[in-house]
Structure formats: C-alpha cells, structure tokens
C-alpha cells in the first residue's frame, strides 16, 4: 500500500510541476526504473499541442 501512495504522489507532483510550474519532469516522459510496475501507453501518453 505504501508503494501505491508513493507512486501516486510522485506522478501527481510531477504532473503539477510540469504543467503548472513549467518545470519539465522526466518521470512523465515514459517508463521509470523507480516504478517498473507503472505501464505507459505510448498512444495515450504522447504529448499533444492544444
């Protein structure tokens, strides 16, 4: 359960840092060695320009 909280906290923090503060976060670029259980769907997670 602690790992789930760590994963969620890390990804939410990275998201807000990147999209609200404008600070790029490598965690959002693709699979992470820190969290191998997290899977990325490349079609869904590719960066889009709006």
N, CA, C and O atoms as a Tripos MOL2 file, in Angstrom:
@<TRIPOS>MOLECULE
protein
  200   199    50     0     0
PROTEIN
NO_CHARGES

@<TRIPOS>ATOM
      1 N           0.8250   -1.2030    0.0000 N.3       1 UNK1
      2 CA          0.0000    0.0000    0.0000 C.3       1 UNK1
      3 C           0.8630    1.2580    0.0000 C.2       1 UNK1
      4 O           0.5170    2.2440   -0.6510 O.2       1 UNK1
      5 N           1.9720    1.2330    0.7170 N.am      2 UNK2
      6 CA          2.8570    2.3950    0.7560 C.3       2 UNK2
      7 C           3.4060    2.7010   -0.6370 C.2       2 UNK2
      8 O           3.5460    3.8680   -1.0020 O.2       2 UNK2
      9 N           3.7160    1.6660   -1.4150 N.am      3 UNK3
     10 CA          4.2310    1.8560   -2.7740 C.3       3 UNK3
     11 C           3.1940    2.5560   -3.6480 C.2       3 UNK3
     12 O           3.5480    3.4020   -4.4690 O.2       3 UNK3
     13 N           1.9360    2.2170   -3.4810 N.am      4 UNK4
     14 CA          0.8650    2.8470   -4.2610 C.3       4 UNK4
     15 C           0.8010    4.3430   -3.9430 C.2       4 UNK4
     16 O           0.6580    5.1650   -4.8480 O.2       4 UNK4
     17 N           0.9030    4.6880   -2.6880 N.am      5 UNK5
     18 CA          0.8770    6.0940   -2.2760 C.3       5 UNK5
     19 C           2.1000    6.8240   -2.8310 C.2       5 UNK5
     20 O           1.9850    7.9590   -3.2930 O.2       5 UNK5
     21 N           3.2620    6.1870   -2.7900 N.am      6 UNK6
     22 CA          4.4890    6.7920   -3.3120 C.3       6 UNK6
     23 C           4.3830    7.0330   -4.8200 C.2       6 UNK6
     24 O           4.7680    8.0940   -5.3120 O.2       6 UNK6
     25 N           3.8670    6.0580   -5.5400 N.am      7 UNK7
     26 CA          3.6970    6.1970   -6.9860 C.3       7 UNK7
     27 C           2.7360    7.3390   -7.2970 C.2       7 UNK7
     28 O           3.0480    8.2110   -8.1090 O.2       7 UNK7
     29 N           1.5810    7.3370   -6.6610 N.am      8 UNK8
     30 CA          0.5690    8.3570   -6.9070 C.3       8 UNK8
     31 C           1.0990    9.7470   -6.5800 C.2       8 UNK8
     32 O           0.9390   10.6780   -7.3700 O.2       8 UNK8
     33 N           1.7160    9.8850   -5.4450 N.am      9 UNK9
     34 CA          2.2710   11.1710   -5.0290 C.3       9 UNK9
     35 C           3.3380   11.6610   -6.0080 C.2       9 UNK9
     36 O           3.3650   12.8400   -6.3590 O.2       9 UNK9
     37 N           4.2010   10.7740   -6.4390 N.am     10 UNK10
     38 CA          5.2810   11.1430   -7.3590 C.3      10 UNK10
     39 C           4.7440   11.6000   -8.7060 C.2      10 UNK10
     40 O           5.2110   12.6000   -9.2510 O.2      10 UNK10
     41 N           3.7710   10.8810   -9.2500 N.am     11 UNK11
     42 CA          3.2270   11.2410  -10.5620 C.3      11 UNK11
     43 C           2.3620   12.4980  -10.4950 C.2      11 UNK11
     44 O           2.4000   13.3160  -11.4140 O.2      11 UNK11
     45 N           1.6000   12.6640   -9.4470 N.am     12 UNK12
     46 CA          0.7790   13.8770   -9.3100 C.3      12 UNK12
     47 C           1.6780   15.0990   -9.1470 C.2      12 UNK12
     48 O           1.4380   16.1340   -9.7690 O.2      12 UNK12
     49 N           2.7060   14.9870   -8.3180 N.am     13 UNK13
     50 CA          3.6500   16.0890   -8.1320 C.3      13 UNK13
     51 C           4.3530   16.4310   -9.4410 C.2      13 UNK13
     52 O           4.4830   17.6040   -9.7900 O.2      13 UNK13
     53 N           4.8060   15.4080  -10.1670 N.am     14 UNK14
     54 CA          5.4730   15.6350  -11.4560 C.3      14 UNK14
     55 C           4.5320   16.3190  -12.4390 C.2      14 UNK14
     56 O           4.9420   17.2270  -13.1630 O.2      14 UNK14
     57 N           3.2820   15.8930  -12.4700 N.am     15 UNK15
     58 CA          2.2990   16.4940  -13.3770 C.3      15 UNK15
     59 C           2.1240   17.9830  -13.0860 C.2      15 UNK15
     60 O           2.1910   18.8050  -14.0000 O.2      15 UNK15
     61 N           1.9000   18.3350  -11.8150 N.am     16 UNK16
     62 CA          1.6840   19.7360  -11.4720 C.3      16 UNK16
     63 C           2.9440   20.5670  -11.6660 C.2      16 UNK16
     64 O           2.8630   21.7140  -12.1060 O.2      16 UNK16
     65 N           4.0990   20.0120  -11.3470 N.am     17 UNK17
     66 CA          5.3490   20.7340  -11.5850 C.3      17 UNK17
     67 C           5.5190   21.0370  -13.0680 C.2      17 UNK17
     68 O           5.9160   22.1400  -13.4410 O.2      17 UNK17
     69 N           5.2220   20.0660  -13.9000 N.am     18 UNK18
     70 CA          5.4240   20.2410  -15.3390 C.3      18 UNK18
     71 C           4.3950   21.1780  -15.9620 C.2      18 UNK18
     72 O           4.7550   22.0830  -16.7160 O.2      18 UNK18
     73 N           3.1350   20.9700  -15.6550 N.am     19 UNK19
     74 CA          2.0910   21.7150  -16.3580 C.3      19 UNK19
     75 C           1.6530   23.0050  -15.6800 C.2      19 UNK19
     76 O           1.0860   23.8710  -16.3460 O.2      19 UNK19
     77 N           1.8900   23.1660  -14.4000 N.am     20 UNK20
     78 CA          1.5340   24.4240  -13.7440 C.3      20 UNK20
     79 C           2.7490   25.3160  -13.5130 C.2      20 UNK20
     80 O           2.6570   26.5380  -13.6300 O.2      20 UNK20
     81 N           3.8820   24.7100  -13.1850 N.am     21 UNK21
     82 CA          5.0910   25.4840  -12.9350 C.3      21 UNK21
     83 C           5.9770   25.6100  -14.1750 C.2      21 UNK21
     84 O           6.8800   26.4440  -14.2210 O.2      21 UNK21
     85 N           5.7060   24.7650  -15.1870 N.am     22 UNK22
     86 CA          6.5150   24.7980  -16.3880 C.3      22 UNK22
     87 C           7.8870   24.1640  -16.2270 C.2      22 UNK22
     88 O           8.8100   24.4730  -16.9820 O.2      22 UNK22
     89 N           8.0230   23.2810  -15.2480 N.am     23 UNK23
     90 CA          9.2920   22.6030  -14.9810 C.3      23 UNK23
     91 C           9.2150   21.1760  -15.5210 C.2      23 UNK23
     92 O           8.5080   20.3440  -14.9530 O.2      23 UNK23
     93 N           9.9300   20.8800  -16.6080 N.am     24 UNK24
     94 CA          9.8660   19.5360  -17.1840 C.3      24 UNK24
     95 C          10.2380   18.4560  -16.1640 C.2      24 UNK24
     96 O          11.1580   18.6310  -15.3660 O.2      24 UNK24
     97 N           9.5120   17.3450  -16.2030 N.am     25 UNK25
     98 CA          9.7660   16.2200  -15.2910 C.3      25 UNK25
     99 C           9.9640   14.9530  -16.0950 C.2      25 UNK25
    100 O           9.0870   14.5420  -16.8550 O.2      25 UNK25
    101 N          11.1180   14.3410  -15.9220 N.am     26 UNK26
    102 CA         11.4580   13.1120  -16.6510 C.3      26 UNK26
    103 C          10.4960   11.9730  -16.3230 C.2      26 UNK26
    104 O          10.2710   11.0950  -17.1550 O.2      26 UNK26
    105 N           9.9350   11.9800  -15.1380 N.am     27 UNK27
    106 CA          9.0350   10.9080  -14.7320 C.3      27 UNK27
    107 C           7.8640   10.7730  -15.7080 C.2      27 UNK27
    108 O           7.3250    9.6800  -15.8780 O.2      27 UNK27
    109 N           7.4710   11.8680  -16.3440 N.am     28 UNK28
    110 CA          6.3300   11.8510  -17.2530 C.3      28 UNK28
    111 C           6.7090   11.5130  -18.6900 C.2      28 UNK28
    112 O           5.8400   11.4460  -19.5600 O.2      28 UNK28
    113 N           7.9820   11.3020  -18.9430 N.am     29 UNK29
    114 CA          8.4400   11.0290  -20.3080 C.3      29 UNK29
    115 C           8.2670    9.5780  -20.7360 C.2      29 UNK29
    116 O           8.2580    9.2880  -21.9330 O.2      29 UNK29
    117 N           8.1310    8.6740  -19.7940 N.am     30 UNK30
    118 CA          7.9960    7.2670  -20.1460 C.3      30 UNK30
    119 C           8.2690    6.3830  -18.9490 C.2      30 UNK30
    120 O           8.3000    6.8580  -17.8140 O.2      30 UNK30
    121 N           8.4670    5.1000  -19.1950 N.am     31 UNK31
    122 CA          8.6990    4.1570  -18.1040 C.3      31 UNK31
    123 C           9.8480    4.5930  -17.1960 C.2      31 UNK31
    124 O          10.8390    5.1630  -17.6530 O.2      31 UNK31
    125 N           9.6960    4.3170  -15.9170 N.am     32 UNK32
    126 CA         10.6740    4.7140  -14.9100 C.3      32 UNK32
    127 C          11.2710    3.4870  -14.2280 C.2      32 UNK32
    128 O          10.5540    2.5460  -13.8860 O.2      32 UNK32
    129 N          12.5720    3.5040  -14.0370 N.am     33 UNK33
    130 CA         13.2170    2.4070  -13.3020 C.3      33 UNK33
    131 C          12.7690    2.4160  -11.8460 C.2      33 UNK33
    132 O          12.7490    1.3740  -11.1910 O.2      33 UNK33
    133 N          12.4130    3.5840  -11.3450 N.am     34 UNK34
    134 CA         11.9600    3.6910   -9.9540 C.3      34 UNK34
    135 C          10.6110    2.9970   -9.7390 C.2      34 UNK34
    136 O          10.3500    2.4390   -8.6740 O.2      34 UNK34
    137 N           9.7620    3.0430  -10.7680 N.am     35 UNK35
    138 CA          8.4290    2.4580  -10.6790 C.3      35 UNK35
    139 C           8.1900    1.5200  -11.8630 C.2      35 UNK35
    140 O           7.4150    1.8620  -12.7560 O.2      35 UNK35
    141 N           8.8280    0.3560  -11.8980 N.am     36 UNK36
    142 CA          8.6820   -0.5420  -13.0480 C.3      36 UNK36
    143 C           7.2640   -1.0910  -13.2270 C.2      36 UNK36
    144 O           6.9130   -1.5550  -14.3110 O.2      36 UNK36
    145 N           6.4580   -1.0410  -12.1840 N.am     37 UNK37
    146 CA          5.1020   -1.5560  -12.2700 C.3      37 UNK37
    147 C           4.1560   -0.6110  -13.0060 C.2      37 UNK37
    148 O           3.0490   -1.0090  -13.3700 O.2      37 UNK37
    149 N           4.5740    0.6300  -13.2280 N.am     38 UNK38
    150 CA          3.7550    1.5950  -13.9480 C.3      38 UNK38
    151 C           3.9710    1.3850  -15.4460 C.2      38 UNK38
    152 O           5.1070    1.3940  -15.9210 O.2      38 UNK38
    153 N           2.8990    1.2010  -16.1740 N.am     39 UNK39
    154 CA          2.9560    0.9650  -17.6150 C.3      39 UNK39
    155 C           2.5030    2.2110  -18.3600 C.2      39 UNK39
    156 O           1.5390    2.8650  -17.9620 O.2      39 UNK39
    157 N           3.1970    2.5340  -19.4350 N.am     40 UNK40
    158 CA          2.8510    3.6770  -20.2720 C.3      40 UNK40
    159 C           2.2410    3.1970  -21.5680 C.2      40 UNK40
    160 O           2.7740    2.2950  -22.2150 O.2      40 UNK40
    161 N           1.1420    3.7850  -21.9460 N.am     41 UNK41
    162 CA          0.5140    3.5470  -23.2420 C.3      41 UNK41
    163 C           0.9840    4.6930  -24.1390 C.2      41 UNK41
    164 O           0.4860    5.8120  -24.0260 O.2      41 UNK41
    165 N           1.9260    4.4230  -25.0170 N.am     42 UNK42
    166 CA          2.5450    5.4690  -25.8300 C.3      42 UNK42
    167 C           1.5210    6.2430  -26.6630 C.2      42 UNK42
    168 O           1.6820    7.4490  -26.8490 O.2      42 UNK42
    169 N           0.4920    5.5960  -27.1590 N.am     43 UNK43
    170 CA         -0.5290    6.2890  -27.9550 C.3      43 UNK43
    171 C          -1.3200    7.2690  -27.0970 C.2      43 UNK43
    172 O          -1.6880    8.3490  -27.5610 O.2      43 UNK43
    173 N          -1.5760    6.9040  -25.8710 N.am     44 UNK44
    174 CA         -2.3820    7.7480  -24.9850 C.3      44 UNK44
    175 C          -1.5520    8.8320  -24.3080 C.2      44 UNK44
    176 O          -2.0500    9.9330  -24.0690 O.2      44 UNK44
    177 N          -0.2950    8.5340  -23.9970 N.am     45 UNK45
    178 CA          0.5060    9.4540  -23.1910 C.3      45 UNK45
    179 C           1.3970   10.3760  -24.0040 C.2      45 UNK45
    180 O           2.1580   11.1490  -23.4230 O.2      45 UNK45
    181 N           1.3290   10.3210  -25.3410 N.am     46 UNK46
    182 CA          2.1690   11.2260  -26.0990 C.3      46 UNK46
    183 C           1.7310   12.6700  -25.8780 C.2      46 UNK46
    184 O           0.5430   12.9620  -25.7410 O.2      46 UNK46
    185 N           2.7160   13.5670  -25.8460 N.am     47 UNK47
    186 CA          2.4300   14.9680  -25.6040 C.3      47 UNK47
    187 C           1.6950   15.5690  -26.7910 C.2      47 UNK47
    188 O           2.0870   15.3680  -27.9410 O.2      47 UNK47
    189 N           0.6430   16.2970  -26.5130 N.am     48 UNK48
    190 CA         -0.1650   16.9070  -27.5680 C.3      48 UNK48
    191 C          -0.1350   18.4140  -27.4350 C.2      48 UNK48
    192 O          -0.0490   18.9430  -26.3270 O.2      48 UNK48
    193 N          -0.2050   19.1010  -28.5480 N.am     49 UNK49
    194 CA         -0.3340   20.5640  -28.5360 C.3      49 UNK49
    195 C          -1.8090   20.9130  -28.6720 C.2      49 UNK49
    196 O          -2.4950   20.4270  -29.5700 O.2      49 UNK49
    197 N          -2.2790   21.7470  -27.7830 N.am     50 UNK50
    198 CA         -3.6850   22.1410  -27.8140 C.3      50 UNK50
    199 C          -3.8250   23.5470  -28.3080 C.2      50 UNK50
    200 O          -4.9400   24.0590  -28.4040 O.2      50 UNK50
@<TRIPOS>BOND
     1     1     2 1
     2     2     3 1
     3     3     4 2
     4     3     5 am
     5     5     6 1
     6     6     7 1
     7     7     8 2
     8     7     9 am
     9     9    10 1
    10    10    11 1
    11    11    12 2
    12    11    13 am
    13    13    14 1
    14    14    15 1
    15    15    16 2
    16    15    17 am
    17    17    18 1
    18    18    19 1
    19    19    20 2
    20    19    21 am
    21    21    22 1
    22    22    23 1
    23    23    24 2
    24    23    25 am
    25    25    26 1
    26    26    27 1
    27    27    28 2
    28    27    29 am
    29    29    30 1
    30    30    31 1
    31    31    32 2
    32    31    33 am
    33    33    34 1
    34    34    35 1
    35    35    36 2
    36    35    37 am
    37    37    38 1
    38    38    39 1
    39    39    40 2
    40    39    41 am
    41    41    42 1
    42    42    43 1
    43    43    44 2
    44    43    45 am
    45    45    46 1
    46    46    47 1
    47    47    48 2
    48    47    49 am
    49    49    50 1
    50    50    51 1
    51    51    52 2
    52    51    53 am
    53    53    54 1
    54    54    55 1
    55    55    56 2
    56    55    57 am
    57    57    58 1
    58    58    59 1
    59    59    60 2
    60    59    61 am
    61    61    62 1
    62    62    63 1
    63    63    64 2
    64    63    65 am
    65    65    66 1
    66    66    67 1
    67    67    68 2
    68    67    69 am
    69    69    70 1
    70    70    71 1
    71    71    72 2
    72    71    73 am
    73    73    74 1
    74    74    75 1
    75    75    76 2
    76    75    77 am
    77    77    78 1
    78    78    79 1
    79    79    80 2
    80    79    81 am
    81    81    82 1
    82    82    83 1
    83    83    84 2
    84    83    85 am
    85    85    86 1
    86    86    87 1
    87    87    88 2
    88    87    89 am
    89    89    90 1
    90    90    91 1
    91    91    92 2
    92    91    93 am
    93    93    94 1
    94    94    95 1
    95    95    96 2
    96    95    97 am
    97    97    98 1
    98    98    99 1
    99    99   100 2
   100    99   101 am
   101   101   102 1
   102   102   103 1
   103   103   104 2
   104   103   105 am
   105   105   106 1
   106   106   107 1
   107   107   108 2
   108   107   109 am
   109   109   110 1
   110   110   111 1
   111   111   112 2
   112   111   113 am
   113   113   114 1
   114   114   115 1
   115   115   116 2
   116   115   117 am
   117   117   118 1
   118   118   119 1
   119   119   120 2
   120   119   121 am
   121   121   122 1
   122   122   123 1
   123   123   124 2
   124   123   125 am
   125   125   126 1
   126   126   127 1
   127   127   128 2
   128   127   129 am
   129   129   130 1
   130   130   131 1
   131   131   132 2
   132   131   133 am
   133   133   134 1
   134   134   135 1
   135   135   136 2
   136   135   137 am
   137   137   138 1
   138   138   139 1
   139   139   140 2
   140   139   141 am
   141   141   142 1
   142   142   143 1
   143   143   144 2
   144   143   145 am
   145   145   146 1
   146   146   147 1
   147   147   148 2
   148   147   149 am
   149   149   150 1
   150   150   151 1
   151   151   152 2
   152   151   153 am
   153   153   154 1
   154   154   155 1
   155   155   156 2
   156   155   157 am
   157   157   158 1
   158   158   159 1
   159   159   160 2
   160   159   161 am
   161   161   162 1
   162   162   163 1
   163   163   164 2
   164   163   165 am
   165   165   166 1
   166   166   167 1
   167   167   168 2
   168   167   169 am
   169   169   170 1
   170   170   171 1
   171   171   172 2
   172   171   173 am
   173   173   174 1
   174   174   175 1
   175   175   176 2
   176   175   177 am
   177   177   178 1
   178   178   179 1
   179   179   180 2
   180   179   181 am
   181   181   182 1
   182   182   183 1
   183   183   184 2
   184   183   185 am
   185   185   186 1
   186   186   187 1
   187   187   188 2
   188   187   189 am
   189   189   190 1
   190   190   191 1
   191   191   192 2
   192   191   193 am
   193   193   194 1
   194   194   195 1
   195   195   196 2
   196   195   197 am
   197   197   198 1
   198   198   199 1
   199   199   200 2
@<TRIPOS>SUBSTRUCTURE
     1 UNK1         2 RESIDUE 1 A UNK
     2 UNK2         6 RESIDUE 1 A UNK
     3 UNK3        10 RESIDUE 1 A UNK
     4 UNK4        14 RESIDUE 1 A UNK
     5 UNK5        18 RESIDUE 1 A UNK
     6 UNK6        22 RESIDUE 1 A UNK
     7 UNK7        26 RESIDUE 1 A UNK
     8 UNK8        30 RESIDUE 1 A UNK
     9 UNK9        34 RESIDUE 1 A UNK
    10 UNK10       38 RESIDUE 1 A UNK
    11 UNK11       42 RESIDUE 1 A UNK
    12 UNK12       46 RESIDUE 1 A UNK
    13 UNK13       50 RESIDUE 1 A UNK
    14 UNK14       54 RESIDUE 1 A UNK
    15 UNK15       58 RESIDUE 1 A UNK
    16 UNK16       62 RESIDUE 1 A UNK
    17 UNK17       66 RESIDUE 1 A UNK
    18 UNK18       70 RESIDUE 1 A UNK
    19 UNK19       74 RESIDUE 1 A UNK
    20 UNK20       78 RESIDUE 1 A UNK
    21 UNK21       82 RESIDUE 1 A UNK
    22 UNK22       86 RESIDUE 1 A UNK
    23 UNK23       90 RESIDUE 1 A UNK
    24 UNK24       94 RESIDUE 1 A UNK
    25 UNK25       98 RESIDUE 1 A UNK
    26 UNK26      102 RESIDUE 1 A UNK
    27 UNK27      106 RESIDUE 1 A UNK
    28 UNK28      110 RESIDUE 1 A UNK
    29 UNK29      114 RESIDUE 1 A UNK
    30 UNK30      118 RESIDUE 1 A UNK
    31 UNK31      122 RESIDUE 1 A UNK
    32 UNK32      126 RESIDUE 1 A UNK
    33 UNK33      130 RESIDUE 1 A UNK
    34 UNK34      134 RESIDUE 1 A UNK
    35 UNK35      138 RESIDUE 1 A UNK
    36 UNK36      142 RESIDUE 1 A UNK
    37 UNK37      146 RESIDUE 1 A UNK
    38 UNK38      150 RESIDUE 1 A UNK
    39 UNK39      154 RESIDUE 1 A UNK
    40 UNK40      158 RESIDUE 1 A UNK
    41 UNK41      162 RESIDUE 1 A UNK
    42 UNK42      166 RESIDUE 1 A UNK
    43 UNK43      170 RESIDUE 1 A UNK
    44 UNK44      174 RESIDUE 1 A UNK
    45 UNK45      178 RESIDUE 1 A UNK
    46 UNK46      182 RESIDUE 1 A UNK
    47 UNK47      186 RESIDUE 1 A UNK
    48 UNK48      190 RESIDUE 1 A UNK
    49 UNK49      194 RESIDUE 1 A UNK
    50 UNK50      198 RESIDUE 1 A UNK
